[in-house]
Amino acid sequence: MFKRIATPLLLAALSAGALAQSYPSRPITLVVGFPPGGGADAVARIVSDKVGKILGQPVIVDNRPGAGTTLASDQVARSPADGYTLLLASANLYGSDQLLYKSARYDGAKNFTPISRWSAAPMLLAVKKDFPAQSVKELVALVRNQPEKLSYSSSGTGVVTHLAGLSFTQASGGLKMLHVPFKGGAPSIQAVGAGDVDMTFGTPPSVLPLAQGGKLRVLAVTTAERSALFPDLPGMKESGVDGYDFTFWFGLFGPGGLSADVARKLFQASAEALADPDVKARLEKQGNLAAPSASLEDFRVWAAKEGKESRELTLRSGAGLQ
C-alpha cells in the first residue's frame, strides 16, 4: 500500500524538480496593463530585458491596457501557472480593482503568486506657478483657512493619483479640498499648468516636464523622507505632515499556484537584475528606484498589506463601479 501511494508522489516531486531545472526553456511573456511609452512600460522593459539575459530566454513585454489594468490582470490570472506568463502590477490587484471594475473577476491573494517588487517611486506634490503657498506647511494653512475652495487634480476617481491626494488630506488632519478628476495623467497635470486647478499629486515623468518649463512648481515628494531621486525636495515629515508616506510601486507576479522553484528562480533573477548598475541608472532616469524585495515571503506579506491600504482608500474615495 505504502509503495503504491509513495511512488506517484515521488514521481510528481521529481517531475516538478526537473521542470524547475529546465525553466525557462522558451520565451516568457510579461503582461503590462498600461500602453507603451508610460512609466510602467519603462519599468517593465528595463528590468525584463536584464532578467531575460540572466535566465537565458527573452522576456517579451505584452502591453494590454484597458479597464484600469484589469484586462491584463484577468488574462494572467487565467493563464497556466508554468512561469511563462507573468504580470507587472501594483497594490490595486488586491481589492481596488474589484471595487472599481466589473472586469476584475480575480482575487489578488488567491489568483496570483507574488514574486518580487521591482521599482518604487515617490509622487510629486505640485502647484500652479502663481499659487501663493511656497511650502507644504503654507499650503496646509491656506487650505484650512479656505475649506473646499482649493482644488487638486487626478487622472481619475479612485486611481493612484486620487488616492495620493485623499491620503494627504487625511494625514493633514482632514483638510477639505475639491477633487477634480480627469481622464488620464496628461490632462490632469496640464490643468494645473494652465492654472485651472490649484495642485496635483503626480508621477515624476508627468510632472517634471511642466515644472522644468516653469509652468508649475513642485513643493515636495510624497514620501515621509527625502528621496534619493529628488534630494533637493523635502519629504512630508519635515514638511509637517506626519504619517504621510505615499509610494507608487510595481512588482512581478505570476498566476496563482506557480511552483516554489520557478518563483524562486524568477525572484533570484529579479534581484540580480535590480542590482545591476545600468538597470538602476536607467530606472532612475525614468523617476524610479530599483526596489527588490528581501524574499518571496517578504514581498507576499508587504504586497498584501499595501493592497489592503489601497482598498481602504478606494472605499473612502467614493468611487463607483465601472
C-alpha positions as CSV (number, residue, x, y, z in Angstrom):
1,M,0.0,0.0,0.0
2,F,2.8,2.4,1.0
3,K,4.7,1.8,-2.2
4,R,1.6,2.4,-4.4
5,I,1.0,5.8,-2.7
6,A,4.6,6.9,-2.4
7,T,5.6,6.1,-5.9
8,P,3.2,8.6,-7.6
9,L,4.1,11.2,-5.1
10,L,7.8,10.7,-5.6
11,L,7.4,10.8,-9.4
12,A,5.4,14.1,-9.1
13,A,8.1,15.6,-6.9
14,L,10.9,14.5,-9.4
15,S,8.8,15.9,-12.3
16,A,8.4,19.3,-10.6
17,G,12.1,19.4,-9.8
18,A,13.0,18.6,-13.4
19,L,10.6,21.2,-14.7
20,A,12.2,23.9,-12.4
21,Q,15.7,22.9,-13.5
22,S,14.8,23.2,-17.2
23,Y,12.9,26.5,-16.7
24,P,12.8,28.6,-18.8
25,S,13.1,26.6,-22.0
26,R,11.2,29.2,-24.2
27,P,10.4,32.9,-24.2
28,I,8.5,34.4,-21.2
29,T,5.6,36.9,-21.7
30,L,5.3,39.8,-19.3
31,V,1.9,41.3,-19.5
32,V,1.6,45.1,-18.7
33,G,-1.8,46.8,-18.2
34,F,-0.6,50.1,-19.5
35,P,0.1,51.4,-23.0
36,P,3.7,51.6,-24.4
37,G,5.7,54.6,-23.5
38,G,4.5,55.2,-20.0
39,G,6.1,54.8,-16.6
40,A,5.0,51.1,-16.1
41,D,6.1,50.2,-19.6
42,A,9.6,51.7,-19.0
43,V,10.0,49.7,-15.8
44,A,8.8,46.5,-17.5
45,R,11.2,46.9,-20.4
46,I,14.3,48.0,-18.5
47,V,14.1,45.2,-15.9
48,S,12.7,42.4,-18.0
49,D,15.5,42.9,-20.6
50,K,18.1,42.1,-17.9
51,V,16.0,39.3,-16.3
52,G,15.8,37.6,-19.7
53,K,19.6,37.7,-20.2
54,I,20.1,36.2,-16.8
55,L,17.6,33.4,-17.4
56,G,18.8,32.8,-20.9
57,Q,15.4,33.4,-22.6
58,P,13.9,36.6,-23.8
59,V,11.1,38.3,-21.7
60,I,8.6,39.8,-24.2
61,V,6.6,42.7,-22.9
62,D,2.9,42.5,-24.0
63,N,1.0,45.8,-23.4
64,R,-2.7,45.1,-22.7
65,P,-4.2,48.4,-21.4
66,G,-7.8,48.8,-20.6
67,A,-10.3,48.9,-17.7
68,G,-7.7,50.3,-15.3
69,T,-5.2,47.4,-15.9
70,T,-7.8,44.7,-15.0
71,L,-7.9,43.2,-18.5
72,A,-4.2,42.4,-18.2
73,S,-4.6,41.1,-14.7
74,D,-7.5,38.9,-15.6
75,Q,-5.6,37.4,-18.6
76,V,-2.7,36.4,-16.3
77,A,-4.9,35.1,-13.6
78,R,-6.4,32.7,-16.1
79,S,-3.0,31.7,-17.6
80,P,-1.3,28.3,-16.9
81,A,0.9,28.5,-13.7
82,D,4.0,27.5,-15.6
83,G,6.1,30.7,-15.3
84,Y,5.7,31.6,-19.0
85,T,3.1,34.3,-18.5
86,L,3.8,36.9,-15.8
87,L,2.3,40.3,-14.8
88,L,3.7,43.7,-13.8
89,A,1.2,45.0,-11.2
90,S,0.8,47.0,-8.1
91,A,-1.4,47.3,-4.9
92,N,-4.6,47.7,-6.8
93,L,-4.5,44.0,-7.6
94,Y,-5.7,43.2,-4.0
95,G,-9.0,44.9,-3.8
96,S,-9.2,48.3,-5.5
97,D,-9.7,46.7,-8.9
98,Q,-12.7,44.7,-7.6
99,L,-14.2,47.9,-6.2
100,L,-13.8,49.9,-9.4
101,Y,-14.2,47.5,-12.3
102,K,-16.6,44.8,-13.3
103,S,-13.9,43.2,-15.4
104,A,-11.9,42.3,-12.2
105,R,-13.0,38.8,-11.7
106,Y,-9.9,37.7,-9.8
107,D,-8.9,37.6,-6.1
108,G,-5.5,39.2,-5.7
109,A,-4.4,36.9,-2.9
110,K,-5.6,33.6,-4.4
111,N,-5.1,34.1,-8.2
112,F,-1.6,35.5,-8.2
113,T,1.8,34.4,-6.9
114,P,3.8,37.5,-5.7
115,I,7.5,37.2,-6.8
116,S,9.3,40.5,-6.1
117,R,8.9,44.2,-6.1
118,W,10.8,45.8,-9.0
119,S,10.5,49.6,-8.5
120,A,9.3,52.3,-6.2
121,A,8.9,56.0,-6.7
122,P,7.6,59.0,-4.8
123,M,4.9,61.1,-6.4
124,L,5.3,64.9,-6.5
125,L,3.1,67.5,-4.9
126,A,3.0,70.3,-7.5
127,V,1.1,73.6,-7.5
128,K,0.3,76.1,-10.2
129,K,3.0,78.6,-10.8
130,D,1.3,81.6,-9.1
131,F,0.0,79.6,-6.1
132,P,0.6,81.7,-3.0
133,A,2.0,78.9,-0.8
134,Q,5.7,78.4,-1.1
135,S,5.9,75.2,1.1
136,V,3.7,72.3,2.2
137,K,3.2,74.0,5.6
138,E,1.9,77.2,4.0
139,L,-0.3,75.1,1.7
140,V,-1.9,73.3,4.6
141,A,-2.6,76.6,6.4
142,L,-4.1,78.1,3.3
143,V,-6.4,75.1,2.8
144,R,-7.5,75.2,6.5
145,N,-8.5,78.9,6.0
146,Q,-10.4,78.2,2.8
147,P,-12.1,74.8,3.2
148,E,-13.5,73.3,-0.1
149,K,-12.2,76.3,-2.1
150,L,-8.8,75.0,-3.3
151,S,-8.6,72.1,-5.7
152,Y,-6.4,69.1,-6.7
153,S,-6.5,67.2,-9.9
154,S,-6.1,63.5,-10.6
155,S,-6.1,61.1,-13.6
156,G,-9.4,59.6,-12.4
157,T,-11.6,58.9,-9.4
158,G,-10.2,56.1,-7.3
159,V,-6.9,55.8,-9.2
160,V,-3.5,56.2,-7.6
161,T,-3.2,60.0,-8.2
162,H,-6.6,60.5,-6.5
163,L,-5.6,58.2,-3.6
164,A,-2.4,60.1,-3.1
165,G,-4.3,63.3,-2.7
166,L,-7.0,61.7,-0.5
167,S,-4.4,60.2,1.8
168,F,-2.7,63.6,2.1
169,T,-5.9,65.4,3.2
170,Q,-6.5,62.7,5.8
171,A,-2.9,62.8,7.1
172,S,-3.0,66.6,7.3
173,G,-5.9,66.5,9.8
174,G,-8.9,66.2,7.5
175,L,-8.3,69.0,5.0
176,K,-11.2,69.8,2.7
177,M,-10.2,70.2,-0.9
178,L,-12.1,69.9,-4.2
179,H,-11.1,66.8,-6.2
180,V,-11.1,67.4,-10.0
181,P,-10.8,64.1,-11.9
182,F,-9.6,63.9,-15.5
183,K,-9.4,61.0,-18.0
184,G,-5.7,60.5,-17.8
185,G,-2.5,61.8,-16.3
186,A,-1.6,64.3,-19.0
187,P,-4.8,66.4,-18.9
188,S,-4.6,66.3,-15.1
189,I,-1.2,67.8,-15.0
190,Q,-1.9,70.2,-17.8
191,A,-4.9,71.7,-15.9
192,V,-2.5,72.7,-13.1
193,G,0.0,74.1,-15.6
194,A,-2.8,76.2,-17.1
195,G,-3.9,77.4,-13.7
196,D,-7.3,75.8,-13.9
197,V,-6.6,73.6,-10.8
198,D,-4.5,74.6,-7.8
199,M,-2.4,71.5,-7.3
200,T,-1.8,67.8,-8.1
201,F,-0.2,64.7,-6.9
202,G,1.5,63.3,-10.0
203,T,4.1,60.9,-11.1
204,P,7.6,62.3,-11.8
205,P,7.6,61.7,-15.6
206,S,4.3,63.6,-15.9
207,V,5.1,66.5,-13.6
208,L,8.8,67.2,-14.3
209,P,8.5,68.5,-18.0
210,L,6.0,71.2,-16.9
211,A,8.0,72.0,-13.8
212,Q,11.2,72.4,-15.8
213,G,9.3,74.6,-18.2
214,G,8.2,76.9,-15.4
215,K,4.5,76.1,-15.8
216,L,4.1,74.7,-12.2
217,R,6.1,74.4,-9.0
218,V,7.0,71.2,-7.1
219,L,6.8,71.6,-3.3
220,A,7.7,68.2,-2.0
221,V,7.8,64.4,-2.6
222,T,5.0,62.3,-1.2
223,T,7.3,60.1,0.8
224,A,8.0,60.7,4.5
225,E,11.7,61.3,4.0
226,R,13.6,62.9,1.1
227,S,14.0,60.8,-1.9
228,A,17.4,60.0,-3.4
229,L,15.8,60.7,-6.8
230,F,15.0,64.3,-5.8
231,P,17.4,65.3,-2.9
232,D,16.5,69.0,-3.1
233,L,12.8,68.4,-2.4
234,P,11.6,68.0,1.2
235,G,9.8,64.9,2.4
236,M,6.4,65.1,4.1
237,K,7.8,64.5,7.6
238,E,10.0,67.6,7.6
239,S,7.1,69.4,5.8
240,G,5.0,68.9,8.9
241,V,2.7,66.1,7.6
242,D,3.5,63.2,9.9
243,G,2.1,59.8,8.9
244,Y,2.0,60.5,5.2
245,D,4.3,58.2,3.2
246,F,2.9,57.5,-0.3
247,T,4.9,55.5,-2.7
248,F,4.0,54.2,-6.1
249,W,5.5,50.8,-6.9
250,F,5.5,47.9,-9.4
251,G,6.1,44.3,-8.8
252,L,6.4,41.0,-10.6
253,F,3.5,38.4,-10.2
254,G,2.8,35.0,-11.6
255,P,-0.6,33.2,-11.8
256,G,-1.7,31.5,-8.6
257,G,-0.2,28.1,-8.0
258,L,3.2,28.9,-9.5
259,S,5.7,26.3,-8.2
260,A,8.0,27.5,-5.5
261,D,11.1,26.5,-7.5
262,V,10.1,28.6,-10.5
263,A,9.1,31.5,-8.3
264,R,12.5,31.3,-6.6
265,K,14.3,31.4,-10.0
266,L,12.3,34.5,-11.0
267,F,13.0,36.1,-7.7
268,Q,16.7,35.5,-7.9
269,A,16.9,36.7,-11.5
270,S,14.9,39.9,-10.4
271,A,17.3,40.5,-7.5
272,E,20.3,40.2,-9.8
273,A,18.8,42.4,-12.5
274,L,17.9,45.1,-10.0
275,A,21.4,45.1,-8.5
276,D,22.9,45.9,-11.9
277,P,24.3,49.5,-12.1
278,D,23.0,50.0,-15.6
279,V,19.5,48.9,-14.7
280,K,19.5,51.2,-11.6
281,A,20.7,54.1,-13.7
282,R,18.1,53.6,-16.4
283,L,15.3,53.3,-13.8
284,E,16.4,56.5,-12.0
285,K,16.4,58.4,-15.3
286,Q,12.7,57.4,-15.6
287,G,12.0,58.6,-12.0
288,N,12.1,55.2,-10.3
289,L,14.3,53.5,-7.8
290,A,15.2,49.8,-8.1
291,A,13.5,48.3,-5.0
292,P,13.9,44.5,-4.8
293,S,12.2,42.6,-2.1
294,A,14.2,40.8,0.6
295,S,12.5,37.4,-0.1
296,L,9.4,35.9,-1.7
297,E,7.7,35.8,1.7
298,D,8.6,39.4,2.4
299,F,7.0,40.6,-0.9
300,R,3.9,38.4,-0.3
301,V,3.3,40.0,3.1
302,W,4.2,43.5,2.0
303,A,2.1,43.5,-1.2
304,A,-1.0,42.2,0.7
305,K,-0.6,45.0,3.3
306,E,-0.2,47.6,0.6
307,G,-3.2,46.2,-1.1
308,K,-5.4,46.4,2.0
309,E,-4.4,50.0,2.5
310,S,-5.2,50.8,-1.2
311,R,-8.6,49.1,-0.9
312,E,-9.5,51.1,2.2
313,L,-8.5,54.4,0.5
314,T,-10.6,53.4,-2.6
315,L,-13.6,52.8,-0.4
316,R,-13.2,56.3,1.2
317,S,-12.8,57.9,-2.2
318,G,-16.4,57.1,-3.0
319,A,-15.5,55.8,-6.5
320,G,-18.2,53.8,-8.2
321,L,-18.1,50.5,-10.1
322,Q,-17.3,50.9,-13.8
